[in-house]
Amino acid sequence: MLGLADGPPTKDKSPDPSSLHHAAQKVVDERIREERRKRAAQLVARLKSSSSSDPYANGTLSSPRVQTTTAPPPPPDSVPAAVAHAVVASLKRRQEESRASAEAEAKITVCLVK
């Protein structure tokens, strides 16, 4: 015989480099998603804790007279939506606080002018 081996030549059964890269990329992507979720949860917690220090809650300031009667938004289905809802709520609260502050300053100014 001419030195031919029995059967077809066998390939090494090492994994394909592209499939290894794909698997590693999936792990990296999952870690990034987890980090984003953690940061989003921390942001929501910070926003909630800052809203709990509401000056109207402890009775030092009177509540603003203007009150909106809109329905609350539906509950968020994801972490980014939760962050967006928390940010919007924080912005609305700040806007109401600044409006109340402006009204109080206007009353003081009117009293001083009289």
C-alpha positions in Angstrom: 0.0 0.0 0.0 1.0 3.6 -0.4 0.7 4.7 3.2 -2.9 5.7 3.0 -4.7 5.6 6.3 -7.9 3.8 6.7 -10.8 6.1 6.1 -10.8 9.8 5.5 -8.4 12.1 7.3 -9.8 13.3 10.7 -9.9 17.0 11.6 -9.0 18.2 15.0 -12.2 18.7 17.0 -11.2 22.1 18.3 -14.0 24.7 18.3 -14.4 27.2 15.6 -12.7 30.5 16.5 -15.7 32.5 15.4 -18.1 30.5 17.6 -15.7 31.1 20.5 -15.8 34.8 19.8 -19.6 34.8 19.5 -19.9 33.0 22.9 -17.5 35.4 24.6 -19.4 38.4 23.1 -22.6 37.0 24.6 -21.0 36.8 28.0 -19.7 40.4 27.7 -23.1 41.6 26.5 -24.9 40.0 29.4 -22.4 41.6 31.9 -23.0 45.0 30.3 -26.8 44.5 30.6 -26.4 43.5 34.3 -24.3 46.7 34.9 -26.9 48.8 33.2 -29.7 47.3 35.3 -27.7 47.9 38.5 -27.0 51.5 37.6 -30.7 52.0 36.6 -31.9 50.6 39.9 -29.5 52.8 41.8 -30.7 55.9 39.9 -34.3 55.0 40.6 -33.5 54.5 44.3 -31.7 57.9 44.4 -34.6 59.6 42.8 -37.1 58.0 45.1 -35.0 58.9 48.2 -34.7 62.5 47.0 -38.4 62.7 46.5 -39.0 61.3 50.0 -37.3 64.5 51.3 -40.2 66.5 50.0 -40.5 69.8 52.0 -44.3 69.6 51.7 -44.4 66.2 53.5 -43.1 67.5 56.9 -45.5 70.4 57.1 -42.9 73.2 56.9 -44.4 74.4 53.6 -48.0 74.5 52.5 -49.0 72.5 49.5 -49.2 74.2 46.2 -52.8 75.2 45.3 -52.5 74.1 41.7 -53.0 70.4 41.5 -53.1 68.2 38.4 -55.6 65.4 38.1 -53.9 63.3 35.5 -54.0 59.6 35.8 -50.6 58.0 36.7 -48.7 56.4 33.9 -49.0 52.6 33.4 -46.4 50.6 35.3 -43.1 50.2 33.5 -42.3 46.9 31.9 -38.5 47.3 31.9 -35.7 48.9 33.8 -35.2 51.7 31.3 -38.9 52.4 31.4 -38.7 52.5 35.2 -35.8 55.0 35.0 -37.7 57.1 32.5 -40.8 57.2 34.8 -38.7 58.1 37.8 -37.0 60.9 35.9 -40.3 62.3 34.6 -41.8 62.2 38.2 -38.7 63.9 39.5 -38.9 66.7 36.9 -42.6 67.2 37.6 -42.0 67.4 41.3 -39.2 70.0 40.8 -41.4 72.0 38.4 -44.2 72.0 41.0 -41.8 73.0 43.8 -40.4 75.9 41.7 -43.9 77.0 40.8 -44.9 77.0 44.5 -41.8 78.9 45.4 -42.5 81.5 42.7 -46.0 81.9 44.0 -44.8 82.3 47.6 -42.2 84.9 46.4 -44.9 86.8 44.5 -47.1 86.9 47.6 -44.2 88.2 49.7 -43.5 90.9 47.1 -47.1 91.9 47.0 -47.2 92.2 50.8 -44.0 94.3 50.8 -45.3 96.6 48.1 -48.5 97.3 50.0 
